[in-house]
Amino acid sequence: MTSAQAARKGIRPALPLLAPAYLWLTVAIFLPLSAMAFFSFMTDLPMAGREWSLTLKNYAAFFSTSLYLTLLWSSLRLGLEVTAWCLVIGFPAAYVLAKVLKGRAREAIFLLVILPFWSNGLVRIFSWAMVLREGGILDTALNAVLPFTVSIDLMYSYPAVIIGLVHSYVPYMVLTCYLTLQAIDDSLIEAARSLGASRRQVLRRLILPLAMPGIVAGAVLIFVPVVGSFMEPRILGGRTGTFYGTVIEDQFVAVFNWPLGAALSFILLAVVLLILAASAPILRRAQQ
Amino acid sequence: MAEVRVENVSRSFGAHKALDDVSIAFPDGGFYALLGPSGSGKTTLLRQIAGFDFPDSGRIVIDGKGVERVPVEKRRIGMVFQNYALFPNMSVTDNVAFGLSVRGVSRAEIAGEVQRALDLVQLGGLGERRPHQLSGGQRQRVALARAIVIRPQVLLLDEPLSALDKALRVDMQVELKRIQREVGITTIFVTHDQEEALTMSDRIGILREGRLVQEGSPEEIYDHPVSEFAATFLGDANILRGEATETGIRLGDGTEIATRLNSMVRMTGKVSCAVRPERITILPASAAASTTGNRLAGRVSKRIFAGDSSTYFVERDGQTIKVLVQNAGQIPFDEGQDIVLTWSPESTVLIRT
């Protein structure tokens, strides 16, 4: 069937294929999200025995103190740092997987990259806690090798949060970059080399631009959840692990101030969307 | 511009000998076709000359300098790939400019050189297009412009026409030959298409299983094949087998066939001879026996009409002989008709079996 024929038939034949996905999205995401949006404009939860009315004070709370803004800023920084580390660690791995390894070796290394997806997130974080705490596995291992005694004690620190988050999210970067790198024909790289390009020039002028869609996809997949993350900061960061995400979680779980938590969530959503929209033209240009 | 020499080059991949002691001299400014079936090692040889891969032993000399350990980016070669390998993230101009800009040539100079290269391949107005907006023939031209703009010492073409359809391929053959003459660059061309090799190159090397079987001008190889493989791979040939005699060959049924006086050492024992289908004439069986040259009686088993010519399949002594007859308005022979084949000893090449 030509595209013209397809266009004439319109979207109607495709509806049975689309409907299940969109029905599910409506029920599972749109409805709860609308409820949340409604909560964010309430004074209190609409439960038995509670008085409630519509208000904007939950949003005003964000601007009335610098605390939320500071926390949001450090969360965005955390997101950027984790994304950058994932790129630095994940891209070379993806390159080797896509362009250097073949057959069995590639399958084996690929499995190791995917492995974190198969384990429970909480288990992974507590494993890191075992490794990083004072006198933990890292310290013990280093002391067994080194002639002098060291105590790294990374537990409950900013680096610990970064390590835990990078570990959780680096597979996304590896996978998205792998897909775009694999689609680059080897003869393109050979052509560039035959024209006299050094390896660095091939990387900068050919491979990076062609892999940019994968890098961007990976960065978005990592940045968005990391900015709102609360599990890793809370467990691995301890007292230093207070971020925007943990404050939101507090509103829902500890303080039981759902309206404020909902408002803070929507502000985060708005900020993230603004960042993505603002960076879209830059990223589009980078791909050219 | 430079002479390229390959000396005793061998290359193995595991137990497979892709190249086995190959030596070829590619003349300065010449158009040399490396011809062979797939797996003959022709592409492997091209990759050694380019510097994508290095020989296990032997030397590769470009313009008097041994380069067998120099990687591709340090050699001055221009390469056109089978799939063109145009950079999809760049415009036509940027594709052609790539080789100059990685060498740090100034912008103004690049612009002039790129324009000249695009004009040479007659794509002057398409500089802003992206590769995906071009037709197959245009992509081919961009790939060629990109390769020659850096003024390489040698131009390497890896089956560059195989992705084009028949009509366009003939056009590009002419075009490629024109550009090669205009630039005067030593060109090495890999192909499995014998017609392409014959029409485009001034020298042909036939490769088989990693070895050079025969080389020479297209006429030499076509008219004087040294082996059955060379005879049948380049063009069509009827192979007749028998015993060597003073003047030629005696077939199984005792028929004597005279062959061209061979400059090679006289052959003895079992030999073959090759006759091109277009060199044979068909006569009615009743024709006078006084015709000079070789004679074989046979029976037409099939005739295929192709407009400008007809191909006859003639059965004799359990063998099918192909004969190509130009259409000059003569009355065709019928299938099943008894006929006589004649051809001159000059058209009969003795070859080793």
Interface residues (C-beta under 8 A of the other chain):
Chain A: D185 S187 L188 E190 A191 A192 R193 S194 L195 G196 A197 S198 Q201 R205 L206 P209 L210 Q287 Q288
Chain B: A50 F52 P71 V72 E73 R76 I77 G78 M79 F81 Q82 N83 A85 L86 F87 P88 N89 F98 G99 V102 R103 R146 A147 I150
